[in-house]
Amino acid sequence: MHKAFLGFCFLALVVATGCTERLPTDHKLNPLAYEAIPYKGGEQLIFQSDSQQLDTIFITGTTTAMVRGGDPFSINPDRFEHLRIDYTTTRKPSEQGLLYLSGSGETYNLRFEFDAGHSRLLLNYDFYKSEYDTIPSTRLRIMDSLYTDVKTLHTEPYYEDRPERILNFYWSTSSGLLGWDTPTDTWRLITIKK
């Protein structure tokens, strides 16, 4: 009886030791990801449409959060650092995210979201950094400024029936948001106030 009890205790100890979950690991964002952020916070981006309407985007700063990820069945999943550029607009004053950065190790992901109330980027897609780099850089002249590092993102085709959709979204890797086209309007950055 005593041997059976000791055997049971030993077996319980082995099972308990094998089932204990390791402590979660915090994965920091690749330091190179911070180079993708063209804003410091506090900027006011003033845009004008071809119909002479104005809209202002206020860059309010960045938000960093540790998000659980990895194995969905893990009791203590690893956590990954995510960073978001926050903004509000004159037409939609609630705070939103413009650019999301996530990932760890040698690479990171970029996701663009934009909603100005009258126009909305409908792009449900995360770009790996290497994939984002393959988007051709083009030139865009706005008034007296020439931008040579412009990436153009396009709304996915299955959103064709949405009138507020953005057809083309222009992002400069060094200057940030330069403008967007909708089915009815063309919006361009006319000034940045810091």
MIKEMAR-532129 format. One record per residue: residue number from 1; residue in one letter; chain; x, y, z of N, C-alpha, C in turn. Coordinates in steps of 0.1 Angstrom, whole numbers, plus 2048, in hexadecimal, padded with zeros to 3 digits. Atoms other than C-alpha are relative to their C-alpha. Last residue first. Layout:
+-----+------+------+--------+---------+------+---------+----------+-------+--------+---------+------+
: pos : code : unit : n.east : n.north : n.up : ca.east : ca.north : ca.up : c.east : c.north : c.up :
+-----+------+------+--------+---------+------+---------+----------+-------+--------+---------+------+
: NUM :    A :    A :      X :       Y :    Z :       X :        Y :     Z :      X :       Y :    Z :
...
+-----+------+------+--------+---------+------+---------+----------+-------+--------+---------+------+
REM end
This chain:
+-----+------+------+--------+---------+------+---------+----------+-------+--------+---------+------+
: pos : code : unit : n.east : n.north : n.up : ca.east : ca.north : ca.up : c.east : c.north : c.up :
+-----+------+------+--------+---------+------+---------+----------+-------+--------+---------+------+
: 194 :    K :    A :    7FA :     807 :  7F5 :     82A :      AC7 :   694 :    7FF :     807 :  80D :
: 193 :    K :    A :    7FD :     7F7 :  7F5 :     813 :      AD3 :   678 :    806 :     7F7 :  80B :
: 192 :    I :    A :    7FE :     807 :  7F3 :     814 :      ABF :   658 :    804 :     80B :  80A :
: 191 :    T :    A :    7F6 :     7FA :  7F6 :     807 :      ACF :   638 :    800 :     7F7 :  80C :
: 190 :    I :    A :    7FC :     7F3 :  804 :     7F4 :      AC7 :   617 :    80A :     806 :  80A :
: 189 :    L :    A :    7FA :     7F9 :  7F5 :     7F0 :      AA1 :   61A :    804 :     80E :  7FB :
: 188 :    R :    A :    7F1 :     7FF :  7FF :     7DB :      A95 :   5FD :    804 :     809 :  80C :
: 187 :    W :    A :    7FB :     7F9 :  7F4 :     7B7 :      A88 :   5FA :    80F :     800 :  800 :
: 186 :    T :    A :    7F1 :     802 :  7FE :     7A8 :      A7E :   5D8 :    804 :     809 :  80C :
: 185 :    D :    A :    7F7 :     7F5 :  7FC :     782 :      A7B :   5D8 :    80F :     7FB :  800 :
: 184 :    T :    A :    805 :     7F3 :  803 :     765 :      A67 :   5C9 :    80A :     80B :  802 :
: 183 :    P :    A :    806 :     7FF :  80D :     770 :      A43 :   5C6 :    7FC :     80E :  7FC :
: 182 :    T :    A :    80D :     807 :  7FF :     788 :      A49 :   5E2 :    7FA :     800 :  7F3 :
: 181 :    D :    A :    80A :     7FE :  80B :     7AD :      A52 :   5DF :    7F4 :     7F8 :  804 :
: 180 :    W :    A :    808 :     80B :  804 :     7C5 :      A56 :   5FC :    7F6 :     804 :  7F6 :
: 179 :    G :    A :    80D :     7FE :  806 :     7E0 :      A6D :   60A :    7F9 :     7F3 :  7FC :
: 178 :    L :    A :    800 :     7F5 :  80A :     803 :      A72 :   616 :    7F3 :     802 :  7FA :
: 177 :    L :    A :    80C :     800 :  808 :     804 :      A5C :   636 :    800 :     80D :  7F7 :
: 176 :    G :    A :    80D :     805 :  7FC :     827 :      A57 :   643 :    7F5 :     802 :  7F6 :
: 175 :    S :    A :    809 :     7F5 :  7FC :     845 :      A6D :   63C :    7F2 :     7FC :  805 :
: 174 :    S :    A :    7F9 :     7F6 :  7F8 :     863 :      A55 :   639 :    7F6 :     80A :  806 :
: 173 :    T :    A :    7F8 :     807 :  7F5 :     852 :      A35 :   62D :    807 :     80A :  809 :
: 172 :    S :    A :    7F1 :     7FD :  802 :     839 :      A4A :   619 :    807 :     7F9 :  80C :
: 171 :    W :    A :    7F8 :     800 :  7F4 :     816 :      A3B :   61A :    80E :     802 :  7FC :
: 170 :    Y :    A :    7F2 :     7FC :  802 :     7FC :      A41 :   5FF :    807 :     802 :  80D :
: 169 :    F :    A :    7FB :     7FA :  7F3 :     7DB :      A2F :   602 :    80F :     802 :  7FE :
: 168 :    N :    A :    7F2 :     7FF :  7FF :     7C9 :      A27 :   5E1 :    804 :     807 :  80C :
: 167 :    L :    A :    7FA :     808 :  80B :     7A5 :      A1C :   5DC :    80F :     7FF :  801 :
: 166 :    I :    A :    7F5 :     7FA :  806 :     798 :      A27 :   5FE :    806 :     7F7 :  7F5 :
: 165 :    R :    A :    7F3 :     807 :  801 :     776 :      A1A :   605 :    80B :     809 :  7FA :
: 164 :    E :    A :    7F6 :     7F9 :  7F8 :     75A :      A32 :   60F :    80E :     7FA :  7FF :
: 163 :    P :    A :    7FC :     7F3 :  805 :     743 :      A27 :   5F3 :    80B :     807 :  807 :
: 162 :    R :    A :    800 :     7F7 :  7F5 :     744 :      A02 :   5FC :    804 :     80E :  7FB :
: 161 :    D :    A :    80E :     7FA :  7FE :     739 :      9EC :   5DF :    800 :     80A :  80B :
: 160 :    E :    A :    804 :     7F7 :  80A :     75D :      9E5 :   5D4 :    7F3 :     808 :  802 :
: 159 :    Y :    A :    806 :     7F4 :  7FA :     767 :      9D6 :   5F5 :    7FB :     80A :  7F6 :
: 158 :    Y :    A :    80E :     803 :  7FC :     76E :      9B4 :   5E6 :    7F9 :     80B :  808 :
: 157 :    P :    A :    80B :     7FF :  80A :     78B :      9C3 :   5D3 :    7F2 :     7FD :  805 :
: 156 :    E :    A :    803 :     80E :  805 :     7A2 :      9C8 :   5F1 :    7F4 :     801 :  7F7 :
: 155 :    T :    A :    80B :     807 :  7F9 :     7AB :      9ED :   5F6 :    7FE :     7F3 :  7F9 :
: 154 :    H :    A :    80D :     800 :  806 :     7CD :      9F7 :   5E7 :    7F5 :     7F8 :  808 :
: 153 :    L :    A :    808 :     80C :  7FC :     7ED :      A01 :   5F7 :    7F2 :     801 :  7FA :
: 152 :    T :    A :    80F :     7FE :  803 :     805 :      A19 :   5E6 :    7F9 :     7F3 :  804 :
: 151 :    K :    A :    806 :     80D :  802 :     828 :      A1B :   5F5 :    7F1 :     802 :  7FE :
: 150 :    V :    A :    80E :     802 :  7FD :     839 :      A3D :   5F1 :    7FC :     7F2 :  7FC :
: 149 :    D :    A :    800 :     80D :  7F9 :     85F :      A41 :   5F4 :    7F2 :     7FC :  804 :
: 148 :    T :    A :    7FB :     80B :  809 :     865 :      A5C :   5DB :    800 :     7F3 :  806 :
: 147 :    Y :    A :    7FD :     80C :  7F7 :     851 :      A79 :   5EA :    804 :     7F4 :  7F7 :
: 146 :    L :    A :    7FF :     80C :  807 :     852 :      A9A :   5D6 :    805 :     7F5 :  80A :
: 145 :    S :    A :    7F8 :     80B :  7FA :     846 :      AB9 :   5E8 :    800 :     7F3 :  7F7 :
: 144 :    D :    A :    7F2 :     7FE :  803 :     83B :      AD9 :   5D7 :    809 :     7F5 :  805 :
: 143 :    M :    A :    7FC :     7F1 :  801 :     816 :      AD1 :   5D4 :    80F :     801 :  7FD :
: 142 :    I :    A :    80B :     7F9 :  7F9 :     814 :      AAB :   5DB :    805 :     80F :  801 :
: 141 :    R :    A :    7FE :     7F2 :  7FF :     82B :      A97 :   5C3 :    7F3 :     806 :  806 :
: 140 :    L :    A :    80D :     7F8 :  7FF :     82A :      A72 :   5C8 :    803 :     80E :  802 :
: 139 :    R :    A :    7FF :     7F2 :  7FD :     846 :      A5A :   5BE :    7F2 :     806 :  800 :
: 138 :    T :    A :    803 :     7F7 :  80B :     844 :      A35 :   5C0 :    802 :     80E :  804 :
: 137 :    S :    A :    800 :     7F2 :  7FC :     852 :      A1A :   5D6 :    7FE :     808 :  7F4 :
: 136 :    P :    A :    7F7 :     7F6 :  807 :     849 :      9F7 :   5CA :    7FE :     80E :  806 :
: 135 :    I :    A :    809 :     7F6 :  806 :     83A :      9E0 :   5E4 :    808 :     80B :  7FA :
: 134 :    T :    A :    802 :     803 :  80E :     855 :      9C6 :   5EA :    7F6 :     809 :  7F9 :
: 133 :    D :    A :    7F5 :     7FB :  807 :     85F :      9D6 :   60B :    7FF :     7FD :  7F1 :
: 132 :    Y :    A :    803 :     7F2 :  801 :     83C :      9CF :   619 :    80C :     806 :  7F8 :
: 131 :    E :    A :    80A :     7FE :  80A :     842 :      9AA :   612 :    7FD :     80F :  7FE :
: 130 :    S :    A :    7FA :     803 :  80D :     863 :      9AA :   624 :    7F6 :     802 :  7F5 :
: 129 :    K :    A :    7F7 :     7F6 :  804 :     853 :      9BC :   642 :    806 :     7FE :  7F2 :
: 128 :    Y :    A :    7F3 :     803 :  7FA :     837 :      9A3 :   643 :    809 :     80B :  7FB :
: 127 :    F :    A :    7F5 :     802 :  809 :     817 :      9B5 :   639 :    80C :     7FC :  809 :
: 126 :    D :    A :    7F4 :     7FD :  7F9 :     7F7 :      9B0 :   64E :    80C :     7FE :  7F6 :
: 125 :    Y :    A :    7F4 :     807 :  804 :     7D7 :      9B1 :   63A :    80C :     805 :  808 :
: 124 :    N :    A :    7FF :     809 :  7F4 :     7B3 :      9BB :   63F :    80C :     7F7 :  7FE :
: 123 :    L :    A :    7F5 :     809 :  803 :     7B4 :      9D9 :   627 :    803 :     7F7 :  80C :
: 122 :    L :    A :    805 :     80E :  7FE :     795 :      9EE :   626 :    80B :     7F6 :  7FB :
: 121 :    L :    A :    7F7 :     80A :  806 :     7A4 :      A11 :   62A :    7FB :     7F2 :  804 :
: 120 :    R :    A :    7FB :     80B :  7F7 :     787 :      A28 :   633 :    808 :     7F6 :  7F8 :
: 119 :    S :    A :    7F8 :     809 :  808 :     77A :      A49 :   626 :    806 :     7F6 :  809 :
: 118 :    H :    A :    805 :     7FF :  80E :     760 :      A61 :   633 :    807 :     7F7 :  7F7 :
: 117 :    G :    A :    80F :     7FD :  800 :     765 :      A58 :   657 :    7FA :     800 :  7F3 :
: 116 :    A :    A :    802 :     7F1 :  7FE :     78B :      A5C :   655 :    7F2 :     803 :  801 :
: 115 :    D :    A :    80E :     7FD :  801 :     792 :      A36 :   65A :    7FE :     80F :  803 :
: 114 :    F :    A :    803 :     7F2 :  801 :     7B4 :      A28 :   655 :    7F2 :     802 :  7FE :
: 113 :    E :    A :    80F :     7FE :  7FF :     7C4 :      A07 :   65D :    7FE :     80F :  800 :
: 112 :    F :    A :    805 :     7F2 :  801 :     7E7 :      9FC :   652 :    7F1 :     800 :  802 :
: 111 :    R :    A :    80E :     800 :  804 :     7F7 :      9DC :   65E :    7FB :     80E :  800 :
: 110 :    L :    A :    807 :     7F2 :  800 :     81C :      9D7 :   660 :    7F2 :     7FE :  7FB :
: 109 :    N :    A :    80B :     7FE :  809 :     82E :      9B7 :   66A :    7FB :     80E :  801 :
: 108 :    Y :    A :    80C :     7FA :  7FA :     850 :      9B1 :   679 :    7F5 :     802 :  7F6 :
: 107 :    T :    A :    80A :     7F9 :  809 :     870 :      99F :   672 :    7F5 :     806 :  808 :
: 106 :    E :    A :    7FA :     7F8 :  80A :     890 :      994 :   683 :    7F7 :     807 :  7F7 :
: 105 :    G :    A :    7F5 :     806 :  807 :     881 :      987 :   6A3 :    806 :     80A :  7F6 :
: 104 :    S :    A :    7F4 :     801 :  7F7 :     85F :      994 :   6AD :    80B :     7FA :  7F8 :
: 103 :    G :    A :    7F6 :     80A :  804 :     83F :      99F :   69D :    80C :     800 :  80A :
: 102 :    S :    A :    7FF :     80C :  7F7 :     828 :      9BC :   69E :    80A :     7F7 :  7FB :
: 101 :    L :    A :    7F3 :     808 :  802 :     824 :      9DF :   68F :    800 :     7F5 :  80A :
: 100 :    Y :    A :    7FD :     80A :  7F5 :     802 :      9F0 :   68B :    80D :     7F8 :  7FC :
:  99 :    L :    A :    7F6 :     80A :  804 :     7FE :      A10 :   676 :    802 :     7F7 :  80C :
:  98 :    L :    A :    7FD :     7FE :  80F :     7E0 :      A27 :   677 :    809 :     7F6 :  7FB :
:  97 :    G :    A :    7F3 :     803 :  804 :     7CF :      A1E :   698 :    802 :     802 :  7F1 :
:  96 :    Q :    A :    7FF :     80C :  808 :     7B0 :      A2F :   6A5 :    80F :     7FD :  7FD :
:  95 :    E :    A :    7F3 :     804 :  803 :     7A6 :      A4A :   6BE :    801 :     7F2 :  7F9 :
:  94 :    S :    A :    7FB :     80B :  7F7 :     783 :      A56 :   6BB :    80D :     7FB :  7FC :
:  93 :    P :    A :    7F7 :     7FC :  7F5 :     77F :      A79 :   6AB :    805 :     7F4 :  809 :
:  92 :    K :    A :    802 :     80C :  7F7 :     772 :      A6D :   689 :    809 :     802 :  80C :
:  91 :    R :    A :    80D :     806 :  803 :     76D :      A8C :   672 :    7FD :     7F3 :  808 :
:  90 :    T :    A :    80A :     7F6 :  7FD :     789 :      AA1 :   681 :    7F2 :     7FA :  7FD :
:  89 :    T :    A :    803 :     7F6 :  80B :     79F :      A83 :   682 :    7F5 :     80A :  804 :
:  88 :    T :    A :    80E :     7FC :  801 :     7AF :      A6E :   69D :    7FF :     809 :  7F4 :
:  87 :    Y :    A :    804 :     7F3 :  806 :     7D0 :      A5C :   69E :    7F1 :     802 :  802 :
:  86 :    D :    A :    80E :     7FC :  7FD :     7E4 :      A40 :   6AF :    7FD :     80D :  7F9 :
:  85 :    I :    A :    800 :     7F1 :  801 :     803 :      A2F :   6A1 :    7F1 :     804 :  801 :
:  84 :    R :    A :    80A :     7FA :  808 :     802 :      A0B :   6AF :    802 :     80F :  7FF :
:  83 :    L :    A :    7FF :     7F2 :  800 :     81D :      9F4 :   6BD :    7F6 :     806 :  7F6 :
:  82 :    H :    A :    807 :     7FA :  80C :     81A :      9CF :   6C5 :    800 :     810 :  802 :
:  81 :    E :    A :    802 :     7F2 :  800 :     831 :      9BC :   6DC :    7FA :     805 :  7F3 :
:  80 :    F :    A :    7F9 :     7F9 :  80B :     82C :      997 :   6DD :    7FD :     80E :  800 :
:  79 :    R :    A :    805 :     7F3 :  803 :     823 :      981 :   6FB :    809 :     808 :  7F6 :
:  78 :    D :    A :    7F6 :     7F5 :  801 :     829 :      95C :   6FE :    7F9 :     80D :  7FD :
:  77 :    P :    A :    7FA :     7FE :  80E :     80C :      946 :   708 :    80A :     80C :  801 :
:  76 :    N :    A :    7F9 :     7F3 :  7FF :     807 :      93C :   72D :    807 :     803 :  7F2 :
:  75 :    I :    A :    806 :     7F9 :  7F4 :     7EC :      921 :   72D :    807 :     80E :  801 :
:  74 :    S :    A :    7F7 :     7FE :  7F5 :     7F5 :      917 :   709 :    7FA :     808 :  80C :
:  73 :    F :    A :    804 :     809 :  7F5 :     7DA :      90B :   6F3 :    809 :     801 :  80C :
:  72 :    P :    A :    80D :     7FC :  7FA :     7DC :      929 :   6DB :    7FB :     7F7 :  80B :
:  71 :    D :    A :    809 :     80C :  7FF :     801 :      923 :   6D6 :    7F3 :     804 :  806 :
:  70 :    G :    A :    7FA :     80D :  7FF :     811 :      944 :   6CC :    7F6 :     7F5 :  800 :
:  69 :    G :    A :    800 :     806 :  80D :     801 :      965 :   6D5 :    807 :     7F2 :  802 :
:  68 :    R :    A :    7FD :     80F :  7FF :     7F9 :      97B :   6F3 :    7FF :     7FA :  7F2 :
:  67 :    V :    A :    80B :     808 :  804 :     7FC :      9A0 :   6EC :    803 :     7F1 :  801 :
:  66 :    M :    A :    7FB :     80E :  801 :     814 :      9B8 :   6FE :    7F4 :     7F7 :  7FD :
:  65 :    A :    A :    807 :     80A :  7F7 :     809 :      9DB :   6F7 :    807 :     7F3 :  7FD :
:  64 :    T :    A :    7F9 :     80D :  7FF :     819 :      9FB :   6EA :    7F8 :     7F7 :  809 :
:  63 :    T :    A :    804 :     809 :  7F5 :     805 :      A1A :   6E0 :    807 :     7F3 :  7FE :
:  62 :    T :    A :    7FF :     80F :  802 :     813 :      A36 :   6CB :    7FB :     7F9 :  80C :
:  61 :    G :    A :    7F5 :     807 :  7FA :     80C :      A5B :   6C8 :    800 :     7F2 :  7FD :
:  60 :    T :    A :    800 :     7FE :  7F2 :     7EE :      A72 :   6C2 :    80C :     7F9 :  807 :
:  59 :    I :    A :    7F8 :     80C :  7FB :     7F3 :      A77 :   69D :    801 :     802 :  80F :
:  58 :    F :    A :    7F8 :     7FD :  7F4 :     7D6 :      A90 :   695 :    808 :     7F3 :  804 :
:  57 :    I :    A :    7FD :     80C :  7F9 :     7C8 :      A8C :   672 :    80A :     804 :  80B :
:  56 :    T :    A :    7F3 :     800 :  7F8 :     7B8 :      AAB :   664 :    801 :     7F3 :  807 :
:  55 :    D :    A :    801 :     809 :  7F5 :     79E :      AAC :   648 :    80D :     800 :  807 :
:  54 :    L :    A :    7F5 :     801 :  7F8 :     797 :      AC7 :   62E :    7FD :     7F5 :  80B :
:  53 :    Q :    A :    803 :     803 :  7F2 :     77F :      AC8 :   611 :    80D :     7FE :  808 :
:  52 :    Q :    A :    7FC :     7F6 :  7F7 :     78B :      AD9 :   5F1 :    7FB :     7FE :  80E :
:  51 :    S :    A :    80C :     7F8 :  800 :     779 :      AC1 :   5D8 :    802 :     80B :  80B :
:  50 :    D :    A :    800 :     7F9 :  80D :     79C :      AB3 :   5CF :    7F3 :     808 :  7FF :
:  49 :    S :    A :    805 :     808 :  80B :     79F :      AAA :   5F4 :    7FF :     808 :  7F3 :
:  48 :    Q :    A :    80A :     7F9 :  808 :     7B5 :      ABB :   60D :    7FC :     7F7 :  7F5 :
:  47 :    F :    A :    802 :     805 :  80E :     7C9 :      AAB :   629 :    7F5 :     808 :  7F9 :
:  46 :    I :    A :    80B :     7FA :  807 :     7D8 :      ABA :   648 :    7FF :     7FC :  7F2 :
:  45 :    L :    A :    7FF :     802 :  80F :     7EE :      AA4 :   65D :    7F4 :     806 :  7FA :
:  44 :    Q :    A :    80E :     7FE :  806 :     7F1 :      AB0 :   681 :    802 :     7FF :  7F1 :
:  43 :    E :    A :    801 :     7FA :  80D :     810 :      AA1 :   693 :    7F1 :     802 :  7FC :
:  42 :    G :    A :    804 :     7F2 :  800 :     80F :      A9C :   6B8 :    7FF :     807 :  7F3 :
:  41 :    G :    A :    80C :     7FE :  7F8 :     821 :      A7A :   6B8 :    7FE :     80F :  801 :
:  40 :    K :    A :    7FC :     800 :  7F2 :     844 :      A71 :   6AC :    7F4 :     802 :  809 :
:  39 :    Y :    A :    806 :     7F6 :  7F7 :     839 :      A66 :   689 :    806 :     7FF :  80E :
:  38 :    P :    A :    7FB :     7F3 :  804 :     84B :      A53 :   66D :    7FB :     80C :  809 :
:  37 :    I :    A :    809 :     7F6 :  7FA :     848 :      A31 :   67E :    805 :     80E :  7FC :
:  36 :    A :    A :    80C :     7FF :  809 :     858 :      A16 :   668 :    7F7 :     80B :  805 :
:  35 :    E :    A :    7FC :     7F7 :  80B :     87A :      A1C :   67A :    7F4 :     802 :  7F6 :
:  34 :    Y :    A :    802 :     7F2 :  7FC :     86A :      A0E :   699 :    804 :     80A :  7F5 :
:  33 :    A :    A :    80E :     7FD :  802 :     868 :      9EC :   688 :    7FD :     80F :  804 :
:  32 :    L :    A :    801 :     7FB :  80D :     88E :      9EA :   687 :    7F2 :     805 :  7FD :
:  31 :    P :    A :    7FD :     7F2 :  7FF :     88E :      9E5 :   6AD :    7FF :     807 :  7F2 :
:  30 :    N :    A :    7F3 :     7FE :  806 :     87C :      9C4 :   6A8 :    803 :     80F :  7FF :
:  29 :    L :    A :    800 :     7FD :  80E :     85E :      9C3 :   6BF :    80E :     803 :  7FB :
:  28 :    K :    A :    800 :     7F2 :  803 :     864 :      9B2 :   6E0 :    800 :     802 :  7F1 :
:  27 :    H :    A :    7F9 :     7FD :  80C :     85A :      98F :   6E7 :    7FF :     80E :  7FC :
:  26 :    D :    A :    803 :     7F3 :  806 :     850 :      988 :   70B :    809 :     802 :  7F4 :
:  25 :    T :    A :    7F5 :     7F8 :  804 :     853 :      963 :   714 :    7FB :     80D :  7FA :
:  24 :    P :    A :    801 :     7FA :  80D :     839 :      951 :   728 :    80C :     809 :  7FD :
:  23 :    L :    A :    804 :     7F2 :  7FF :     843 :      93C :   746 :    800 :     806 :  7F1 :
:  22 :    R :    A :    7F4 :     7F7 :  7FE :     844 :      917 :   73F :    7FA :     80E :  801 :
:  21 :    E :    A :    7FE :     7F7 :  80B :     824 :      903 :   745 :    80C :     808 :  802 :
:  20 :    T :    A :    7FE :     7F2 :  7FC :     824 :      8E7 :   75D :    804 :     808 :  7F4 :
:  19 :    C :    A :    80B :     7F7 :  804 :     817 :      8C7 :   74E :    801 :     80E :  803 :
:  18 :    G :    A :    801 :     7FF :  80F :     837 :      8B3 :   74F :    7F5 :     809 :  7FB :
:  17 :    T :    A :    7F4 :     7F9 :  805 :     83D :      8BC :   774 :    800 :     801 :  7F1 :
:  16 :    A :    A :    801 :     7F2 :  7FD :     819 :      8B3 :   77D :    80C :     808 :  7FB :
:  15 :    V :    A :    80B :     7FB :  809 :     81B :      891 :   76B :    7FF :     80F :  802 :
:  14 :    V :    A :    7FB :     801 :  80E :     83D :      888 :   77B :    7F5 :     807 :  7F7 :
:  13 :    L :    A :    7F6 :     7F6 :  801 :     830 :      893 :   79E :    806 :     801 :  7F2 :
:  12 :    A :    A :    806 :     7F2 :  800 :     810 :      880 :   79A :    80A :     80B :  7FF :
:  11 :    L :    A :    806 :     7FF :  80D :     824 :      860 :   790 :    7F9 :     80E :  7FF :
:  10 :    F :    A :    7F6 :     7FE :  80A :     83A :      864 :   7AE :    7FA :     803 :  7F2 :
:   9 :    C :    A :    7FB :     7F2 :  7FE :     81C :      869 :   7C5 :    80B :     803 :  7F6 :
:   8 :    F :    A :    80A :     7F6 :  805 :     80B :      84A :   7B6 :    805 :     80E :  802 :
:   7 :    G :    A :    800 :     801 :  80F :     82B :      835 :   7BA :    7F6 :     80A :  7FA :
:   6 :    L :    A :    7F4 :     7F9 :  805 :     82E :      841 :   7DE :    801 :     800 :  7F1 :
:   5 :    F :    A :    802 :     7F2 :  7FE :     80A :      837 :   7E5 :    80C :     808 :  7FB :
:   4 :    A :    A :    80A :     7FB :  80A :     80F :      816 :   7D4 :    7FE :     80F :  802 :
:   3 :    K :    A :    7F9 :     7FF :  80D :     82F :      80F :   7E8 :    7F6 :     806 :  7F6 :
:   2 :    H :    A :    7F7 :     7F4 :  7FF :     81C :      818 :   809 :    808 :     802 :  7F3 :
:   1 :    M :    A :    808 :     7F4 :  800 :     800 :      800 :   800 :    809 :     80D :  800 :
+-----+------+------+--------+---------+------+---------+----------+-------+--------+---------+------+
REM end
